């Protein structure tokens, strides 16, 4: 596009902590419901965020972003004012016990990959956002063969895979410690 | 928020900030590339102690879903949400100001029609949030929350009230410099970020462990808005410009053109 003002190699601005007071600004009504609980195929994705001593983190905010059940990439607006279309985006704050919950669908996977939900983590005390992936255990062969998971050290791989339970899928986040969740950096992020 | 009274003084925290700064200077002299982002393990910010990962971030190549971003539209954001001075049935007290700029990626490409959210304290340094116990007045005409969508040039513009500094419990007599929280999406999920913008000449910047967690002086100055007299409007509001550069996208320029 000729009118785009190209200014190559600009340096990204630094992130900062979301702080303690986002609670009246970022969470929106129904933000944790990507689909209604009555939706065919609706599943609950839930868990607890804990710190380096295993203490629940009551002031963190999680966002998820995912493909629809058929693997299509959502391009519909409406994530802040929930309505009819599936937008693929959810936002949930942790409660006083550090727990969060989304209602969503299991995303379709790309060929040769295991299905995952992309997740971003914000918290008071966390100076920049963290990225991770929530892999869903719906296809053991796909999990075994997924090329990204294969590159994660065996002893840490389980931190990226949710576990099925009676409520849906459980995915706990450990910000620090022996069983710390694997967090991601992407090309073009600062190393 | 800790209920234990903090015992460290500002002088103690200043010494820790200086030590971290000296260690960073030594890294630079040893040939390490400048850091552009905050340290996650920054002890002067006490709450980071148990909340930063200790293992290296794992390299991932973005997959399809991570190469696109959530879509927001006028269904999500009303035009008047960009004016925080008209939200609640009356005019808020304080220094009325405009904060405006562009959201671009590291290649200078505008991030078009994307969501920007802000939240801030009022002129007295008080948040509406129930957890804020600072005994400063709540302004009944100011929520401190705003949203907008960027325009086709990546431009955003908020009208608001200059936030006041406020005390917090990181250490004894700790004060945050005046700031506005910004939540920004890019054209890819990998560009998602939350940050804070500050104002020039604030004496609290040098004392603030959150700001100083960006150990590179040039990097942290990218979070300080510039007073811009061209944005200042006659007999109405002062103006500050702050451009938001996100990380680079992974799409090629050709793909971006196809999307446009």
HADDOCK unambig.tbl for C-alpha pairs under 7 A between the chains (distance, minus, plus):
assign (segid A and resid 1 and name CA) (segid B and resid 257 and name CA) 6.25 0.50 0.50
assign (segid A and resid 4 and name CA) (segid B and resid 109 and name CA) 6.61 0.50 0.50
assign (segid A and resid 5 and name CA) (segid B and resid 108 and name CA) 6.75 0.50 0.50
assign (segid A and resid 5 and name CA) (segid B and resid 109 and name CA) 6.98 0.50 0.50
assign (segid A and resid 6 and name CA) (segid B and resid 107 and name CA) 6.64 0.50 0.50
assign (segid A and resid 6 and name CA) (segid B and resid 108 and name CA) 4.91 0.50 0.50
assign (segid A and resid 6 and name CA) (segid B and resid 109 and name CA) 6.21 0.50 0.50
assign (segid A and resid 7 and name CA) (segid B and resid 107 and name CA) 6.07 0.50 0.50
assign (segid A and resid 7 and name CA) (segid B and resid 108 and name CA) 4.48 0.50 0.50
assign (segid A and resid 8 and name CA) (segid B and resid 106 and name CA) 6.85 0.50 0.50
assign (segid A and resid 8 and name CA) (segid B and resid 107 and name CA) 4.60 0.50 0.50
assign (segid A and resid 8 and name CA) (segid B and resid 108 and name CA) 5.72 0.50 0.50
assign (segid A and resid 9 and name CA) (segid B and resid 106 and name CA) 5.64 0.50 0.50
assign (segid A and resid 9 and name CA) (segid B and resid 107 and name CA) 5.55 0.50 0.50
assign (segid A and resid 10 and name CA) (segid B and resid 106 and name CA) 4.81 0.50 0.50
assign (segid A and resid 10 and name CA) (segid B and resid 107 and name CA) 6.34 0.50 0.50
assign (segid A and resid 10 and name CA) (segid B and resid 108 and name CA) 6.65 0.50 0.50
assign (segid A and resid 10 and name CA) (segid B and resid 245 and name CA) 6.92 0.50 0.50
assign (segid A and resid 11 and name CA) (segid B and resid 106 and name CA) 6.04 0.50 0.50
assign (segid A and resid 11 and name CA) (segid B and resid 245 and name CA) 6.65 0.50 0.50
assign (segid A and resid 12 and name CA) (segid B and resid 106 and name CA) 6.08 0.50 0.50
assign (segid A and resid 12 and name CA) (segid B and resid 245 and name CA) 4.59 0.50 0.50
assign (segid A and resid 12 and name CA) (segid B and resid 246 and name CA) 4.86 0.50 0.50
assign (segid A and resid 12 and name CA) (segid B and resid 247 and name CA) 5.29 0.50 0.50
assign (segid A and resid 13 and name CA) (segid B and resid 222 and name CA) 5.85 0.50 0.50
assign (segid A and resid 13 and name CA) (segid B and resid 223 and name CA) 6.73 0.50 0.50
assign (segid A and resid 13 and name CA) (segid B and resid 244 and name CA) 6.32 0.50 0.50
assign (segid A and resid 13 and name CA) (segid B and resid 245 and name CA) 5.48 0.50 0.50
assign (segid A and resid 13 and name CA) (segid B and resid 246 and name CA) 6.51 0.50 0.50
assign (segid A and resid 14 and name CA) (segid B and resid 36 and name CA) 6.15 0.50 0.50
assign (segid A and resid 14 and name CA) (segid B and resid 37 and name CA) 4.55 0.50 0.50
assign (segid A and resid 14 and name CA) (segid B and resid 38 and name CA) 6.39 0.50 0.50
assign (segid A and resid 14 and name CA) (segid B and resid 195 and name CA) 6.96 0.50 0.50
assign (segid A and resid 14 and name CA) (segid B and resid 219 and name CA) 6.85 0.50 0.50
assign (segid A and resid 14 and name CA) (segid B and resid 220 and name CA) 6.90 0.50 0.50
assign (segid A and resid 15 and name CA) (segid B and resid 37 and name CA) 6.33 0.50 0.50
assign (segid A and resid 15 and name CA) (segid B and resid 38 and name CA) 6.68 0.50 0.50
assign (segid A and resid 15 and name CA) (segid B and resid 193 and name CA) 6.30 0.50 0.50
assign (segid A and resid 15 and name CA) (segid B and resid 194 and name CA) 5.69 0.50 0.50
assign (segid A and resid 15 and name CA) (segid B and resid 195 and name CA) 4.48 0.50 0.50
assign (segid A and resid 16 and name CA) (segid B and resid 194 and name CA) 6.23 0.50 0.50
assign (segid A and resid 16 and name CA) (segid B and resid 195 and name CA) 4.22 0.50 0.50
assign (segid A and resid 16 and name CA) (segid B and resid 196 and name CA) 6.00 0.50 0.50
assign (segid A and resid 17 and name CA) (segid B and resid 195 and name CA) 6.52 0.50 0.50
assign (segid A and resid 18 and name CA) (segid B and resid 194 and name CA) 6.33 0.50 0.50
assign (segid A and resid 18 and name CA) (segid B and resid 195 and name CA) 6.95 0.50 0.50
assign (segid A and resid 21 and name CA) (segid B and resid 129 and name CA) 5.91 0.50 0.50
assign (segid A and resid 23 and name CA) (segid B and resid 129 and name CA) 6.96 0.50 0.50
assign (segid A and resid 24 and name CA) (segid B and resid 129 and name CA) 6.07 0.50 0.50
assign (segid A and resid 25 and name CA) (segid B and resid 119 and name CA) 6.10 0.50 0.50
assign (segid A and resid 25 and name CA) (segid B and resid 145 and name CA) 5.73 0.50 0.50
assign (segid A and resid 51 and name CA) (segid B and resid 50 and name CA) 5.48 0.50 0.50
assign (segid A and resid 51 and name CA) (segid B and resid 51 and name CA) 5.33 0.50 0.50
assign (segid A and resid 52 and name CA) (segid B and resid 50 and name CA) 4.72 0.50 0.50
assign (segid A and resid 52 and name CA) (segid B and resid 51 and name CA) 6.40 0.50 0.50
assign (segid A and resid 53 and name CA) (segid B and resid 50 and name CA) 6.98 0.50 0.50
assign (segid A and resid 66 and name CA) (segid B and resid 65 and name CA) 6.25 0.50 0.50
assign (segid A and resid 67 and name CA) (segid B and resid 65 and name CA) 6.37 0.50 0.50
assign (segid A and resid 73 and name CA) (segid B and resid 65 and name CA) 6.40 0.50 0.50
assign (segid A and resid 75 and name CA) (segid B and resid 71 and name CA) 5.97 0.50 0.50
assign (segid A and resid 76 and name CA) (segid B and resid 71 and name CA) 6.01 0.50 0.50
assign (segid A and resid 77 and name CA) (segid B and resid 71 and name CA) 4.81 0.50 0.50
assign (segid A and resid 77 and name CA) (segid B and resid 72 and name CA) 4.60 0.50 0.50
assign (segid A and resid 77 and name CA) (segid B and resid 73 and name CA) 5.54 0.50 0.50
assign (segid A and resid 78 and name CA) (segid B and resid 72 and name CA) 6.19 0.50 0.50
assign (segid A and resid 78 and name CA) (segid B and resid 73 and name CA) 6.96 0.50 0.50
assign (segid A and resid 78 and name CA) (segid B and resid 75 and name CA) 6.11 0.50 0.50
assign (segid A and resid 78 and name CA) (segid B and resid 76 and name CA) 5.56 0.50 0.50
assign (segid A and resid 79 and name CA) (segid B and resid 72 and name CA) 6.71 0.50 0.50
assign (segid A and resid 79 and name CA) (segid B and resid 76 and name CA) 6.89 0.50 0.50
assign (segid A and resid 80 and name CA) (segid B and resid 76 and name CA) 5.13 0.50 0.50
assign (segid A and resid 81 and name CA) (segid B and resid 75 and name CA) 6.81 0.50 0.50
assign (segid A and resid 81 and name CA) (segid B and resid 76 and name CA) 5.25 0.50 0.50
assign (segid A and resid 89 and name CA) (segid B and resid 70 and name CA) 6.19 0.50 0.50
assign (segid A and resid 125 and name CA) (segid B and resid 47 and name CA) 4.35 0.50 0.50
assign (segid A and resid 125 and name CA) (segid B and resid 48 and name CA) 4.20 0.50 0.50
assign (segid A and resid 125 and name CA) (segid B and resid 51 and name CA) 5.96 0.50 0.50
assign (segid A and resid 126 and name CA) (segid B and resid 40 and name CA) 6.56 0.50 0.50
assign (segid A and resid 126 and name CA) (segid B and resid 48 and name CA) 5.70 0.50 0.50
assign (segid A and resid 126 and name CA) (segid B and resid 51 and name CA) 5.80 0.50 0.50
assign (segid A and resid 126 and name CA) (segid B and resid 52 and name CA) 6.14 0.50 0.50
assign (segid A and resid 127 and name CA) (segid B and resid 38 and name CA) 6.47 0.50 0.50
assign (segid A and resid 127 and name CA) (segid B and resid 40 and name CA) 5.31 0.50 0.50
assign (segid A and resid 128 and name CA) (segid B and resid 38 and name CA) 6.89 0.50 0.50
assign (segid A and resid 128 and name CA) (segid B and resid 40 and name CA) 6.73 0.50 0.50
assign (segid A and resid 129 and name CA) (segid B and resid 193 and name CA) 6.53 0.50 0.50
assign (segid A and resid 175 and name CA) (segid B and resid 51 and name CA) 5.57 0.50 0.50
assign (segid A and resid 175 and name CA) (segid B and resid 52 and name CA) 6.06 0.50 0.50
assign (segid A and resid 175 and name CA) (segid B and resid 53 and name CA) 5.46 0.50 0.50
assign (segid A and resid 176 and name CA) (segid B and resid 50 and name CA) 6.60 0.50 0.50
assign (segid A and resid 176 and name CA) (segid B and resid 51 and name CA) 6.20 0.50 0.50
assign (segid A and resid 176 and name CA) (segid B and resid 52 and name CA) 5.98 0.50 0.50
assign (segid A and resid 176 and name CA) (segid B and resid 53 and name CA) 4.68 0.50 0.50
assign (segid A and resid 176 and name CA) (segid B and resid 54 and name CA) 6.10 0.50 0.50
assign (segid A and resid 182 and name CA) (segid B and resid 57 and name CA) 6.98 0.50 0.50
assign (segid A and resid 182 and name CA) (segid B and resid 58 and name CA) 6.66 0.50 0.50
assign (segid A and resid 183 and name CA) (segid B and resid 57 and name CA) 5.23 0.50 0.50
assign (segid A and resid 183 and name CA) (segid B and resid 58 and name CA) 6.02 0.50 0.50
assign (segid A and resid 184 and name CA) (segid B and resid 57 and name CA) 5.01 0.50 0.50
assign (segid A and resid 184 and name CA) (segid B and resid 58 and name CA) 4.66 0.50 0.50
assign (segid A and resid 184 and name CA) (segid B and resid 59 and name CA) 5.77 0.50 0.50
assign (segid A and resid 184 and name CA) (segid B and resid 60 and name CA) 6.15 0.50 0.50
assign (segid A and resid 185 and name CA) (segid B and resid 57 and name CA) 5.61 0.50 0.50
assign (segid A and resid 185 and name CA) (segid B and resid 58 and name CA) 5.78 0.50 0.50
assign (segid A and resid 185 and name CA) (segid B and resid 59 and name CA) 4.96 0.50 0.50
assign (segid A and resid 185 and name CA) (segid B and resid 60 and name CA) 6.07 0.50 0.50
assign (segid A and resid 186 and name CA) (segid B and resid 59 and name CA) 5.87 0.50 0.50
assign (segid A and resid 186 and name CA) (segid B and resid 60 and name CA) 5.31 0.50 0.50
assign (segid A and resid 186 and name CA) (segid B and resid 61 and name CA) 5.98 0.50 0.50
assign (segid A and resid 186 and name CA) (segid B and resid 62 and name CA) 6.65 0.50 0.50
assign (segid A and resid 186 and name CA) (segid B and resid 190 and name CA) 7.00 0.50 0.50
assign (segid A and resid 187 and name CA) (segid B and resid 61 and name CA) 6.72 0.50 0.50
assign (segid A and resid 188 and name CA) (segid B and resid 247 and name CA) 6.38 0.50 0.50
assign (segid A and resid 188 and name CA) (segid B and resid 248 and name CA) 5.73 0.50 0.50
assign (segid A and resid 189 and name CA) (segid B and resid 247 and name CA) 6.31 0.50 0.50
